[in-house]
Amino acid sequence: MEVNPPKQEHLLALKVMRLTKPTLFTNIPVTCEEKDLPGDLFNQLMRDDPSTVNGAEILMLGEMLTLPQNFGNIFLGETFSSYISVHNDSNQVVKDILVKADLQTSSQRLNLSASNAAVAELKPDCCIDDVIHHEVKEIGTHILVCAVSYTTQGGEKMYFRKFFKFQVLKPLDVKTKFYNAETDEVFLEAQIQNITTSPMFMEKVSLEPSIMYNVTELNSVNQAGACVTTFGSRTYLQPMDTRQYLYCLKPKKEFAEKAGIIKGVTVIGKLDIVWKTNLGERGRLQTSQLQRMAPGYGDVRLSLEAIPDTVILEEPFHITCKITNCSSERTMDLVLEMCNTSSIHWCGISGRQLGKLHPSSSLCLALTLLSSVQGLQSVSGLRLTDTFLKRTYEYDDIAQVCVVSSATKVES
């Protein structure tokens, strides 16, 4: 009868612990009024409890810290830290010890060991310690693979490994919306929701624009010469709460002058989000490049460069228009016609030649008009005709102006 030899015990022991900061100890206060049956018993027990705050025993939050009792949650953007210890439990010297730590994700395998060199020998009751760090950049299942190889005194080579499986969760839900202004400006609204179970301190939420744009953050106001955030002095984001951030992007001059470049799908930039949780654990996320579909303006685009907000009834006012040939190949010969409406009247000669406009080039045009009706009036009635193709482009509701009487203007 054949007997299998017993499985040989390893001389080394491997321990792996995740390094996390402790949490504040909490207790459940139990109290009652003095006239109740227990009297002052519950209150005295809370006063004698060393975990309560002196003078504020009824608060759940205590003065002590609690070491983590389990692996806990790991969120995308945080730094995963782990302590690895290999201890010689035997009474003999072990040689050529090599400890290797790899992190297996759904897409790659990463070596996290600080050193790949073997330790010459390890005496009894001695240990080899290592601390590994990794910024988590993928969600889903992660497996920490710790392998140990060594040589016994008898020259036998030994090898074993352990697997530690954990899930990486998504901490934030980020949604973006784009709004196109009448000018070349683009407004980006970023909605950021905390989908964890603990509050977050939002340290930084910024937009890193692409090379085509300059960005202005619209998340603060100027109060008494100081820049104050619109979210208040305490920028905490509670679980499941959502906060909206607004940014204004304007094309750089060298790109704005070339009308043919900003067409179709354009790259806006990416969001950089930094937060802290609990006792200062830091996390950071960067979105992928945000893209938006640039609005189509056809062959000819007419935009306003300058227009007053308020004008006087029946008094001329001036606007500045910019006409752009959006075609990348064809030169246009344009004629401007100005058609009066029931409230807006144009001043000047209608049907005048603007001359030739080359591909991707622009010209600025100063126009004069007046309004015969009070209130919020729409500027309409401009017509551009390309004499080469005999094609007419109509521009109505270009902008709106507030028309007031002269008496109202004087009183204000």
Protein Blocks (a to p, Z undefined) as FASTA:
>chain_A
ZZdddddddfbdcdddddddddddddddddddfklmnlmmmmmmmmmpmkbcehilmbmb
dcbdcddfbebjadehiacddddddddfbfbdcehiacddddddfkbccdfbfbfcdcfb
acehiacddddddddfbecjdddddddddddfkopacddddddddddddfbdcddddddd
fblbdcdddddddfbfbdcddfbacddddfkbccddfkbcceehiacdfkbjblcdcehi
acdddddddddfklmmmmmlmgcjadfbdcdddddehjopacdddddddddddddebjbd
cddfbdcfbdcehiacddddddddfbfkbccdddddddddfkbccedjehiaebjadehi
acddddddddfbecjdddehiacddfklopacddehkbccddddfklmmmZZ
